[in-house]
Amino acid sequence: MESRGHLSHSPGLLQSQQLGGAGENFSVQRSDQSRPSSAEPDSCCVAAGPNTPTCRNCAGGSCDDNLLPELLQQGLLTTGYFNPFFSSKPAGKCSHGGLSDQTSRRDPVGGINKDHSGSSHGWLHQRAADLAINATAELLQDIRLAVGDKTFLRFMGLSFAPVLCFVIDTTGSMKDDITEAKRVSFSIIDGWRGTEQEPSGYILVPFNDPDIGPVTKTTNADVFKIRIRSLTANGGGDEPEMCLSGLQLALTAAPPHSEIFVFTDAPAKDLLLSSTITALIESTKSRVTFILTSAFASRRRRSQEMNQQTISPSDAQLYRDLAHTSGGQTIEVTKLSLSQATTVIEDSSVAAVVTVFQRVLDPGRPENFTFSLDGSLGNVIAYITGFSVVSYSVTSPTGVSQSSSQLSGPLATITTTGNLHRLKLSTEFQTGLWQISVNSMSSYTVKVTGQSSVSFIYHLVASYEGAHGDFSLMNGRPVSGDNVSLLVSVTGSDQVKVTEVTLLDSSGPTEVNGSLQSVGSGSFLVTFVGIPAGDYVVTLRGEETSSTPVSLPISFQRQASTKIRTSSISVIANVNQTNIEPGSTVSVPFTVATTSNGAVNKLIRVRASNDRSFASTSPGAVTVDASSGEKAHGTVTLTVPATAASGTDVTLTIEVENEAASDMNYSVLRFSVAAKVADVYRPVCQEVSTSGVCPSSSSLCLSSQWVFITNITDGVNGTGIETVTIIQGNGSLSTSTVAGAGGENVTVATYNSSCCSLHVELSFVDRVGNVGICVGQARVNTTSKEPTISTVITATGNSLHWRSHYCMSMTNPLLISGVVFFLWK
């Protein structure tokens, strides 16, 4: 049986929701409820039990009156069962209804949905839609008030500036590298502070041997400066370091699509994490650039002697492979020339950087690469990375060429450091088709980036049918030979027409074209039929049109950085919860399947790891048997220590690999450690006093003042008031804390303002994210009577009415609390 959260209605009850099977009811909406006492549940929040009948048959094809009278009299919530394949449902329960719902054909017949005006309860469609819109708007506003504008914009994906993320080796020989990391980060921070280019956040992960971390994750640039300034080079001594462990922490701490820079001069000791790092890169679509300084530099001081050592080709190849998977680069330079190589960090740390083109040739060969530049692009930079690049040239759409021997030519300014060749194209470059020709028989990478508002994001998805066709995100690699669907969303322009989305083998000639189906709002469902085994990047091509009728369309292209890699193994993890209480254990069942037919007793190795080093168990291997449909099952457990702080996030990676270690797949699961929230109610406010007289003449407003004082409390059993802020008003605010008559802490908020600002709105947030609002309004004297000031207070609780028009006494605060735990503080 499948049950979804569709809406039902009875007088006084505006919305209900049920997820899962009978009895798993939650979410409440009502317009006229005051805050219940801590000992009493809100009557608007009671759902009908699993054995309580809720519906009767629709009469004569009309479902206007199919909710049971006793349901309405008791004010209970209910929802509609839905299943497109089977008709079974609990006795007496309502169905969703509609042609696709088989349960609506079984007593009680009919449905209660209001998906559109012709639905079973379609006369309530507009009311339900308006309610949903208003509820969503208020929920987002509450989250914004709880976490602040900057974090909220990042949460909504409206921050174009990337996160500045450094992973830094702090062992003995890294003094010069740490100094350079400080210099370049301070330059970025100080140069962009207060502008749209300012990084949206900062992450620092130091690693030594054996120590890793701690992770610094902040939106405060000054905090980041203090932490990176405190780094010193010491320890080490046995050459390989814990580089991949540090990178693992960065990948799980950074938002998706981040740019991560790793500084080291040693090979990785923790090689067992390489497949985990690959899985995290692919799942987060983050780019990793390694800056290696060991090739021509002295290493550790052992017994007071300096040894000349280098990273071996095989050790460096691991870093190159990870960089290629992510769409990043591996830059190998001397410590003396490091400052020239870190220009890559400054290039990538500005807002709205997009990848236009990238190819990896390993082994190398002479090749001509073509790509299109459109009118939205600025600050275009080409990178060629490779030690044995003999020569190269760049050619513009008009046929003008510049060779690598011309460091300052008509098309670009060229700088070379170590294995990095950087071509900064002229600001007067032409739109159209460009060409870069490279002459090398050794491996190399060509990458072209620029700044543009026009970009795209994609997700691997599976579509499913039903009353509400939708998509579910896929976890892990697609299976080779299967059909693959991408949900692609183009952002930044309504003047772009997408004509082609392909999967391109970045090192070979294979290119798979997808069929496009628009799903609205600049998004497309792209389907690829039977993709062959390989490593692919998503490329998007189209035309940029101008609003001027005479302008010709300009070709544009974008490329995703991270590879999509296919696998002959699939792993599906079944997770019923994403929150874990401290001291508890979560079990994650998983299913492994293979595509090779006829094989018997195939051994599939299993590894489970997490970025918090929490206790975990998993089978070392499972056996896939042809007689069981080429499937095997297992369970991974994860135990959270009782001392784990609420709000901690943990990433669990389950990897499966064939016996030859030639193929793998993964499932990446993210959990939040959340102590059980007892405080599910909004804090409240009560006016203490108002004073002051405001004249009717605005020209005299500066000479008059008014004062509004209110008591704010979260109750005896609440978590306490964390912040009080002015969200409307030009006055000043001060707060103090006193003990209330019932033993609760009371925050006294005093607002002072001139009469030029006659309105104040205060928001207050408790320590688990519940939000309340107080509004004060000065009444202007328009008669000869003494002017007065009135205050309007809207908050939840104790005879004060809800600011909203629906009951959210349980779901909204809990959801806000959960979101606040996920967001940065």
Sequence and secondary structure as in RCSB ss.txt:
>XXXX:A:sequence
MESRGHLSHSPGLLQSQQLGGAGENFSVQRSDQSRPSSAEPDSCCVAAGPNTPTCRNCAGGSCDDNLLPELLQQG
LLTTGYFNPFFSSKPAGKCSHGGLSDQTSRRDPVGGINKDHSGSSHGWLHQRAADLAINATAELLQDIRLAVGDK
TFLRFMGLSFAPVLCFVIDTTGSMKDDITEAKRVSFSIIDGWRGTEQEPSGYILVPFNDPDIGPVTKTTNADVFK
IRIRSLTANGGGDEPEMCLSGLQLALTAAPPHSEIFVFTDAPAKDLLLSSTITALIESTKSRVTFILTSAFASRR
RRSQEMNQQTISPSDAQLYRDLAHTSGGQTIEVTKLSLSQATTVIEDSSVAAVVTVFQRVLDPGRPENFTFSLDG
SLGNVIAYITGFSVVSYSVTSPTGVSQSSSQLSGPLATITTTGNLHRLKLSTEFQTGLWQISVNSMSSYTVKVTG
QSSVSFIYHLVASYEGAHGDFSLMNGRPVSGDNVSLLVSVTGSDQVKVTEVTLLDSSGPTEVNGSLQSVGSGSFL
VTFVGIPAGDYVVTLRGEETSSTPVSLPISFQRQASTKIRTSSISVIANVNQTNIEPGSTVSVPFTVATTSNGAV
NKLIRVRASNDRSFASTSPGAVTVDASSGEKAHGTVTLTVPATAASGTDVTLTIEVENEAASDMNYSVLRFSVAA
KVADVYRPVCQEVSTSGVCPSSSSLCLSSQWVFITNITDGVNGTGIETVTIIQGNGSLSTSTVAGAGGENVTVAT
YNSSCCSLHVELSFVDRVGNVGICVGQARVNTTSKEPTISTVITATGNSLHWRSHYCMSMTNPLLISGVVFFLWK
>XXXX:A:secstr
  B      BTTB EEEE SSTT EEEEE SS     TTS  GGG B  TTS  B   BTTB TT B HHHHHHT
 B   B  SS     TT  B  STT GGGGSSS S    SSTTSTTGGGHHHHHHHHHHHHHHHHHHHHHHH HH
HHHHHTT   S EEEEEEE STT HHHHHHHHHHHHHHHHHHTTSTTS SEEEEEEE SS B   EEES HHHHH
HHHHT       SS B HHHHHHHHHHHS TT EEEEEESS BS GGGHHHHHHHHHHHT EEEEEE  TTSEEE
EETTEEEE    HHHHHHHHHHHHHHT  EEE  STTHHHHTHHHHHHTSTTEEEEEEEEESS   EEEEEEE T
T EEEEEEEE TT  EEEEE TTS EEETT SB SSEEEEEETTEEEEEE TT  SEEEEEEEE SS EEEEEEE
E S EEEEEEEEEE SSS EEEE  S  BTTS EEEEEEEES SSEEEEEEEEE TTSS EEE EEEEEETTEEE
EEE S  SSEEEEEEEEEE  SSTT   EEEEEE SS EE BSEEEEE  S SEE TT EEEEEEEEEE  TT  
SEEEEEEEEETT  EEE  SEEEEBGGGTSEEEEEEEEE  TT  TT EEEEEEEEEETTSS EEEEEEEEEE  
     S  EEEEEEEEE   S GGGGGG EEEEEEEEE  TTS  EEEEEEEE SSEEEEEEEE TTS EEEEEE
EEEETT  EEEEEEEETT  EEEEEEEE    SSS   EEEE   SBTTB  SSSS  SSHHHHHHHHHHHHS  
